[in-house]
Every structure is written in C-alpha cells, then in structure tokens.
Amino acid sequence: MDTASPSNADVRWVRYLGLVTAISLAVFLVAIYVLPILPGVIVGGTAALVAIGGGAQFVFFGSTLISRALEGKRRTQFQVAISLAAPLVFALCLASRVDALPIETLWRMMTPWLLIPLCVLGWVGWFSATQLDRDHPFRGYLIGATVLFVLCFLWSMGMTSESDPSGEGSYSYFDRDQAMEARQSGRYVFMYAIYTAALYVAMFLRSRLKPRESTGEEALRKLNEALTPDAVEDIVSKMNHYIVARHARHGREADLPVPKVAIEIAYLKVMSGCSDPTRLELLKATYLTLDDYMLSEQDCAALDDFDKAVDQATEGRIPDTQRMSQALGVKKRLTEAMHRRSQTIAEVIKK
C-alpha cells in the first residue's frame, strides 16, 4: 500500500541514484574537456551510459516518492505534468540532433503503412493500461515514453538490422548514410511524437473504460484519500486510548471512538510508513487484536457471559454450557481473525 510518507529505504535509494548520476556527469565533463581524445572517449562514453541509466532511475523513483507524498488533485496534477514533461524533454533531445524539421518529412510519413506501427502501439497501450498502478499510473506512461525514445534515438544514429547471409539470424550495425539522412530530415523526431501520442491515447482511453467503482469502493477510496498523515495519527491515538481505558477487555463495534473502516485503513497506513522498529512492533500487536474491540452486540454479550462463567467455576458453580459453547465459537473466530491480520501485516510491511 502506498502511503503519504515514503519509507526510508526508498529515500536512501533515490539519494544513491542521484549521487551516482551526479558523479557520472562530473566524470563525463572531465573526460570530454580534460582528458586526451582516446581516453576521453572511452571514459566519457562509460560515464555517459552510467549517467543515463542512473538518471532515468533517479527521475522514475524520485517522481514516485513525490507522487506518494501528495494527495488528491495535487497528486493527479503532478502525475499529468510529469507524464507530459518526459516525452517533451525526449523530443527536444531528438530535435537537438537534427539540422531541421521540414514539414515535408511529416507529410511523406502520412501513408497507409503508418497504420501498422500505430495499431501495434495502440494494442500495446490498450493492454498495458490494464496493468497500471492504480495510485501511480504515470509510471507506465514514463516507461512507454522512455522505450520509444531509446528506439528512435538509436534509429536516428543509423542503427540498422539485416539478416545474416548464412541464414543463422540477423545482426545490427550503425549506418552512417542513414544517420546523415535522419539528421537532415528530422524524421525520427516526428516519428517519436506520433508513436508516443498513439501509445498515450490508447492507454488513456483504456483507463477511462475501466469498470466503474461500486458505491462502496468509491466511498472507501475517498476515505483513503481523506486520511492524511495527521488524521491517521489522530485515529491511532484515539484507538490506543480507547484500548487502554478498557484494560484489555473486549468491546463492541458500536462503542468505537472512530468508525471501524477508518481504523483499519489508519493502522495499515501508519504501519506501512513506520520506520521506528519499537513503535512498529507496538502497532502490529495492537492491529492483531483489533477484532476484540469490534464485536457485535451478541458476540460481546457471549464473551461477557464467558467471563462470568469463569468466575462461577472458580467459586464452584457450574456455568451454562450453551453460553460457554457460544463464547468459545466467538473466541475461535477471533483467533482466525488474528491469523488473517498477521498475513495482512506481512504483506503491508513487505511493500
């Protein structure tokens, strides 16, 4: 589950990627402007590859952290902005490598053959939209835009594939003439814009056609968005005081200080974002026993009778067998609920 407070491990990883990218860029500049030509090309090329790989991951995971820290419309606005900014930057990078962008190139591309790659990209985008992260769908758009950029960049450098004359496969190489033609025509700048637009439109349309949420699901989603970090801490604090005031005795759902569903979401959120091991153990212990304080009227009465029966047994009186059996059934359900909560904790902490 995503929370408003990214984990320390995620933050450390983003900082590490940022440091690697910065160092690689520094080495690249030194190699280009300080070292002799041959060592400069080797060192600079290696540093550039590391900077590109590290920088891409830095932007990807860094933007994810920012998205996780935002809520509601601000999160949506950020995701839309980053999804559009990335292909714009990539397009400018491709445009910087060409001599011109003649409109004639675009008209020559508008042939029936263009429908084939557009249909393929449309199908890929349509299918990919079903796999998007519900809270952070922009990451799928970024991945698609990046893959298309890498392909168009390589093609603009003249990358060509041909079949092996021996018939044992194919091989790729960089054709200088094709690279020169690409530089003069600007073809791959237009191609990147068209391909990315097709992919984005397909993904967006498919995401709009997802089954509508039921009333309950929509209410739950809105509640989750409304539970800000401060609200979560307030709910957990109220629940802790409620449990302490009951001296660890069971309670009815009707007596809870906060609605049951809000308590469930609040504890899951605070546990998934907790970096203090001591507090995390206390939260886990409380979460495991929440069902003891969310009993129905009948189940709570059955456990009250059980406690009374235990007292009667110590005094030598025989308790009511039927009420004891009912209470044992409630206790069995509470034990099963604890096991389910234990599995939930493992899933939340793993994420």
N, C-alpha and C positions, 0 to 999 in steps of 0.2 A: 504493500500500500504506500502511495506517495504521501508525503507529509509536507507541512509548511516549513519544517526545519530539516534540511538535508543532513545526512549522517556525516560525522567527522571523517569517516573513511572516504566518502565521496569527495569531500572538500580537499582532503590531502591529495587524492589522485588528480584532481583538476589543477592544484598548485604544482604538482610534479610535472604534469604535461606542459603547463605554462613555462616552467623553468627550463625544461628540455627544449621547447620551441625557441625561447629567448636565447639560450646558449647556442643552438644550431644556427640561428640567424646571425649571431655575432661572429661565429666561426666562418660562415658563408661570406660575410663582408670582409673579414680579414683575408680570407683566401683569394677573393677577387681583387682586392686593392693593395695587398701587401706581398703575398707570395708570388714567386715566378709563375709563368703561364702554365706549364705542365702540372706542377704540384697544386697550383691554384685550381685548375680544372677538376683534378681528382678530389681534393679535399672539399672544394666548394660544391661539387656535384653531390658528394655524400652528405654534406651538411644540409643541402637543399632538400634532399629526399627525406631526411630526418625531420627537418622543419615542416615540410608539407604534411607528413604523416602525423607528427605530434600536434601541429597547429590545427589540423582537421579534427582530431580527437578533443583538443582543448576547447574548440568552439562548440562541438557537439555536446560534450558532457558539461561544459560550463553553462551553456544555454539551458540545459536540462535542470541544473541546480537553480538557475534564476526562475525558470518556469515553476518548479516545485515550491519556491518561496512566495509565489504570487497566488492570488485567489480571484475567482470570479472573472469579471470583464477585463481586469488588468492582465490576467494570465492569457486570456483569449487574444487581446490586443498584442501582447508580446509575441505570442506564437505566430500570429499572422505576419507581424513585422519581420521576424527572423526568417520565416518561410519565403518571403518575397525578397528580402535583402540578400540572401545567399545566392540565388540564381542571378541576381543583378550584378553582384560582385564577380561571379564567374563569367558572365557575359562581357563585362568590362575587361576582364583579364584576357579573354579571347580577342576582343576588339583591339587591345593594345598591341597585338602581334600581327595586325594586317595593315596594308597600305591604304586601303579604302573600303568603304561598304557601299558599292554601287547597287542601286535598286534593281538594275537589270539582273543581277545574280539571283535576287529573290524571285523575280518573275520566271526565270529559267527553271527554278526548283519546283514551281507550281505545275506539276504534271501528274497524271493518274498514278504513276509509280510512287509518288509521295504517300499515297493512301496506305501502302503496305506497312512501312515502319510506324505510321500513325496508328493503324489498327493494332499492331503488336504492342505499342506503348500504351494504348488505351486499355487493352486487355490486362497488361501488367499492372497498370494503375488501378483498374477496377478490382482486381484480385487483391492487390496489396492493401487497399483501403480497408478490407475486412480484417487485416492483421494489425492495424494501427493501435498504439496505446491509447486507451480511451481518454486519459488525463493529459497526455502529451503527444498528440498525433503529429505535431510539427516535425518530430524526428524522422518519420517516414518520408516526409517531403524533402527534408535535408539530404537524406540518403539517396533518394532518386535524383535530385539535382546534382549531387556530387558525382555519382556514377556517370551520368550523361556528360558532365564537364570533363571528366578524365578521358572518356572516349573521344569527344570532339577535340580535346587538346592533342591527343595522340594522332588523330587523323589530320589535324592541321599541321602537324610536324611531318606529314608524309607517310605515316605508318600504313603499310600495305601487306596483305596476306595473299600468298599464292600456293597452289598445290605443288607438292614435291614431284618432280619428274618421274621418280621411281614409283610413285603411287602409294607411298607409305605415310601419307599425311600432308600437312601443309606447314609453311614457315612464314614468319613475318619479318619485315625489314622496313627501313625508312627511305622513301624515295624522294630525292632532292627536287626533282621536277614537280612532283605532286605538292610538295611543301611550298614551292615557289608559287604554283597556281593557287593554292589555298590562301597564301598571303596576299596575292593580287586581287582575288575575287571576294574574299571575306565570306566564303560560302559557309564555313563551319560556325560562324557567329550567328548567321540566320538559322542554320540547322539546329543549333543549341536552343535558340529561342523558341522555335516551332516545336521541337521534341519535348522540351520542358513544359511548355504550355499544354501540350496534349496529355502528358502524364499528370500534371496538376489538375487539369479539368476532370479527367477520369476519376482521380482519387477523390476530388471534392464532391462530384456528383454521386459517387457510390456511398460516400459517408453521409450524404443528405438522405439517401434512400434506406438507411438502416431502420429496422423496426422501431416504431415509437415506443418510448418508455411507458409502462403502465403508470397509473396514478401513484401507486406505492413506490415504484422505483424512482419516479421523478421527485417525490417528496423526500426520499432517502438521499438522493443526490444533492438536493438543495440544502438539506440539513448538514450533509458532509461539508459543503462549501461554506455554510454559515459558521461552522465550528472552527473559528480562528484559534491560534495558539493560546491566547488569553482565555477564550471561552472554554477550551479543553482543560486548561489548568484549573479553572474555577469549578468545573464539573467534577474533576477528580478530587479536588479538595473537599467539596461538599459530600461526596460519597464516602471519603475516608472518615470524615467527622461523623457521618451517619452510622458507619460500621462500629466505630469506637464507642459511640453513645449506646449501642445495643449490646455492648460487652460480648461480641462474637455470637450472639443468639440470632437465629433465623428471623426473617421479616417478610412482610407482604409487599408485592409489587405496588400496590396502591399507596403505600407509605413512603415510597422512594422520594428523595428530595428533587430529583430530575427524572424526566421520562426515561424509560428503560433503553430505548433505541439510542438516545443521546449518550447515555452512559457507556453503552457498548462501543460506539464509534470513538468516543473520547479516550477510552483506555487503549484501544488499538492504535490510535494516532500517537498518544504520548509514549507508548512502548516502542513503536517503530522509530521514533525520533530521539529516544533517550540514550545519552552517551555515558551516563553515570551508572556503573555496574551495580552499586549498592542500591540505588533507587530503582533500577530496573528489576532487581530481584523482589523488592517490596511490591512493585506494580504487578509483577507476574503472580505473586502469591495472592494478592487481592483479586485479580482478574479470575483466577481459578475458582474462587468461592463466590463469585457474584450471584450465581443462581440461588444461593442460600438466602439471599435478600430480595429475590424476585418471585416469591411463591404466590400461588393463587390463595384465595380465602380458604378453600377446603384443605389444600396441602399444608398450609401454615397451621390450621387447626389440628390436623393429624399429627404434626410434629410436636405441637403443644401437648397433646394427649400422650404422646410417647414419653415426653419428659416427665409428665405427671406419673405415668405408669412406672417409669424407672424409680421414681421416689417411692411409689407404693410398694414396689418389690423390695426395696431396702427396708421398708417398715414391716415386711412380712405379709402384705396383702397381695392378692392375685389380680393382675391387671386384666383389662378387657382384651381378649385375644383378637377380636375383629379389628379393633382400633390399632393394636400393635402391628397387625399384618398390613394395614393401610399405610402406617407410618414407615414400615420397612420398605414398602414399594416406593414411597417418596424418596427415601434415602438412596435406594438403588438408582433412581433416575438422576439424583444429584451427583452420584458417583460417575455415572455415564457422561453427564454434562461436563464434569471436571476433565475427563479424558478428551472430550471434544475440544474444550478450551485449551488444553495442553497442546493439541495438534495445531490449533489456530495460532498459539504463541510461537511455535516453531516456524510456521510459515511467515508470520509477520517479522520476526527477528531475522530470518534468512534473507528477506527482501531488503 
